[in-house]
Structures are given as C-alpha cells and as structure tokens.
Amino acid sequence: KMSAKKHAPYTAVKRWLAGHGITYKDLAEVIDCAEPTITMKLNGSSDFYITEQLLICNAFGMDPALFFETEVA
C-alpha cells in the first residue's frame, strides 16, 4: 500500500535528472538506499534528508534550489 503523500512530487528534480540522464539507481547509490525509496521520495510519499540533498547535488552538480521548486508543469 502506498503511503499518503507528504509533499508534492519533486517535479523539477525529476525533470532535471531526466535531462541529465541520471537514473533513480544512480541516486540510490549516492545516498545508499534502495531504488524504491528514491521513487517514494521523488513522488512525495517520503522526503529527502538535507544530507541526502547535499550528497545528490554534490555528486551530480545539481542546484539544491531544485528541491524547493514549487512550480507544477
């Protein structure tokens, strides 16, 4: 059973990852978790810790502001 949404999906982050050819598996390796956990976090069922956001941004050169984008496209 999917847990209830805790926040809106990280649309800007997902779009950026897709545009840079970065997979959920890549993210999972960087923050040392399972791929389904990444899916839950990106889709709003769970959240990223600040430390995880920093690891991801440092690993891939992503702007941390993308985690705080509220625009929905």
MIDOSE-1310 file (N, C-alpha, C; in nm, 2 decimals, decimal comma, always signed):
residues 73
kmsa	+0,09/-0,12/+0,00/+0,00/+0,00/+0,00/+0,09/+0,12/+0,00; +0,06/+0,21/-0,09/+0,14/+0,34/-0,10/+0,11/+0,43/+0,02; +0,21/+0,49/+0,08/+0,18/+0,58/+0,19/+0,13/+0,71/+0,13; +0,05/+0,78/+0,21/-0,01/+0,91/+0,17/+0,10/+1,00/+0,13
kkha	+0,07/+1,10/+0,05/+0,17/+1,20/+0,00/+0,20/+1,29/+0,12; +0,33/+1,31/+0,14/+0,37/+1,40/+0,24/+0,40/+1,54/+0,18; +0,43/+1,54/+0,06/+0,46/+1,67/-0,01/+0,43/+1,65/-0,16; +0,43/+1,76/-0,24/+0,42/+1,74/-0,38/+0,54/+1,67/-0,44
pyta	+0,52/+1,60/-0,55/+0,63/+1,54/-0,61/+0,74/+1,64/-0,65; +0,87/+1,59/-0,65/+0,98/+1,68/-0,69/+0,99/+1,69/-0,84; +0,89/+1,76/-0,90/+0,88/+1,76/-1,05/+1,01/+1,82/-1,11; +1,06/+1,93/-1,05/+1,17/+2,00/-1,11/+1,30/+1,91/-1,10
vkrw	+1,31/+1,84/-0,99/+1,42/+1,75/-0,97/+1,41/+1,63/-1,07; +1,29/+1,57/-1,08/+1,27/+1,46/-1,18/+1,30/+1,51/-1,32; +1,26/+1,63/-1,36/+1,29/+1,68/-1,49/+1,44/+1,70/-1,51; +1,50/+1,75/-1,41/+1,65/+1,78/-1,42/+1,72/+1,64/-1,44
lagh	+1,69/+1,54/-1,36/+1,75/+1,41/-1,36/+1,74/+1,35/-1,50; +1,61/+1,36/-1,55/+1,58/+1,30/-1,69/+1,67/+1,37/-1,79; +1,68/+1,50/-1,78/+1,75/+1,58/-1,88/+1,90/+1,56/-1,87; +1,95/+1,50/-1,76/+2,09/+1,48/-1,75/+2,12/+1,33/-1,75
gity	+2,02/+1,25/-1,78/+2,05/+1,10/-1,80/+2,08/+1,03/-1,66; +2,04/+1,09/-1,55/+2,07/+1,03/-1,42/+1,95/+0,95/-1,38; +1,98/+0,82/-1,34/+1,87/+0,73/-1,31/+1,84/+0,73/-1,16; +1,73/+0,67/-1,12/+1,70/+0,65/-0,98/+1,80/+0,56/-0,91
kdla	+1,85/+0,47/-0,99/+1,96/+0,38/-0,94/+2,08/+0,46/-0,91; +2,12/+0,56/-0,99/+2,23/+0,64/-0,96/+2,21/+0,72/-0,83; +2,09/+0,77/-0,81/+2,06/+0,84/-0,68/+2,07/+0,75/-0,57; +2,01/+0,63/-0,58/+2,01/+0,53/-0,47/+2,15/+0,50/-0,43
evid	+2,24/+0,49/-0,53/+2,38/+0,46/-0,49/+2,45/+0,57/-0,42; +2,42/+0,69/-0,46/+2,48/+0,81/-0,39/+2,43/+0,82/-0,25; +2,30/+0,80/-0,22/+2,26/+0,82/-0,08/+2,24/+0,68/-0,01; +2,29/+0,58/-0,07/+2,29/+0,45/-0,01/+2,16/+0,40/+0,04
caep	+2,07/+0,39/-0,06/+1,93/+0,33/-0,03/+1,89/+0,25/-0,15; +1,77/+0,20/-0,14/+1,71/+0,12/-0,24/+1,64/+0,21/-0,34; +1,63/+0,16/-0,47/+1,56/+0,24/-0,57/+1,42/+0,27/-0,54; +1,34/+0,18/-0,48/+1,20/+0,21/-0,45/+1,19/+0,33/-0,35
titm	+1,29/+0,34/-0,26/+1,30/+0,45/-0,17/+1,31/+0,58/-0,24; +1,40/+0,59/-0,35/+1,41/+0,71/-0,43/+1,28/+0,74/-0,49; +1,21/+0,64/-0,55/+1,08/+0,66/-0,61/+0,98/+0,73/-0,51; +0,98/+0,67/-0,39/+0,89/+0,72/-0,29/+0,92/+0,87/-0,25
klng	+1,05/+0,89/-0,24/+1,09/+1,03/-0,21/+1,06/+1,13/-0,32; +1,09/+1,09/-0,44/+1,07/+1,18/-0,55/+0,92/+1,21/-0,58; +0,84/+1,11/-0,55/+0,69/+1,12/-0,58/+0,61/+1,17/-0,46; +0,68/+1,20/-0,35/+0,61/+1,27/-0,24/+0,56/+1,18/-0,13
ssdf	+0,59/+1,05/-0,13/+0,55/+0,97/-0,02/+0,64/+0,97/+0,10; +0,76/+1,01/+0,07/+0,87/+1,02/+0,17/+0,95/+1,15/+0,14; +1,05/+1,18/+0,22/+1,12/+1,30/+0,20/+1,27/+1,28/+0,20; +1,35/+1,37/+0,14/+1,49/+1,36/+0,14/+1,54/+1,43/+0,26
yite	+1,64/+1,38/+0,33/+1,71/+1,45/+0,43/+1,80/+1,55/+0,37; +1,82/+1,66/+0,44/+1,91/+1,77/+0,39/+2,05/+1,70/+0,35; +2,10/+1,61/+0,43/+2,23/+1,55/+0,40/+2,22/+1,47/+0,26; +2,10/+1,41/+0,24/+2,08/+1,34/+0,11/+2,08/+1,44/-0,01
qlli	+2,01/+1,55/+0,01/+2,00/+1,65/-0,09/+2,14/+1,70/-0,13; +2,22/+1,73/-0,03/+2,36/+1,77/-0,05/+2,44/+1,67/-0,12; +2,43/+1,54/-0,08/+2,51/+1,44/-0,15/+2,47/+1,43/-0,30; +2,34/+1,44/-0,32/+2,30/+1,43/-0,46/+2,35/+1,55/-0,54
cnaf	+2,33/+1,67/-0,48/+2,37/+1,79/-0,55/+2,53/+1,79/-0,58; +2,60/+1,75/-0,48/+2,75/+1,74/-0,50/+2,79/+1,64/-0,60; +2,72/+1,52/-0,60/+2,76/+1,41/-0,69/+2,73/+1,45/-0,84; +2,62/+1,52/-0,86/+2,57/+1,54/-1,00/+2,58/+1,69/-1,04
gmdp	+2,62/+1,78/-0,95/+2,63/+1,92/-0,99/+2,49/+1,98/-1,01; +2,39/+1,93/-0,93/+2,26/+1,99/-0,94/+2,24/+2,10/-0,84; +2,16/+2,20/-0,88/+2,13/+2,31/-0,79/+2,04/+2,27/-0,68; +2,07/+2,29/-0,55/+1,99/+2,25/-0,45/+1,85/+2,32/-0,45
alff	+1,84/+2,43/-0,51/+1,71/+2,50/-0,52/+1,61/+2,42/-0,59; +1,65/+2,33/-0,68/+1,55/+2,24/-0,75/+1,46/+2,16/-0,65; +1,52/+2,13/-0,53/+1,44/+2,06/-0,43/+1,33/+2,15/-0,37; +1,34/+2,28/-0,39/+1,24/+2,37/-0,33/+1,15/+2,44/-0,44
etev	+1,16/+2,39/-0,56/+1,08/+2,45/-0,67/+0,93/+2,41/-0,64; +0,84/+2,50/-0,65/+0,70/+2,47/-0,63/+0,62/+2,47/-0,75; +0,68/+2,51/-0,87/+0,60/+2,52/-0,99/+0,56/+2,38/-1,03; +0,44/+2,37/-1,08/+0,39/+2,24/-1,13/+0,37/+2,25/-1,28
a	+0,43/+2,17/-1,36/+0,42/+2,18/-1,51/+0,35/+2,06/-1,57
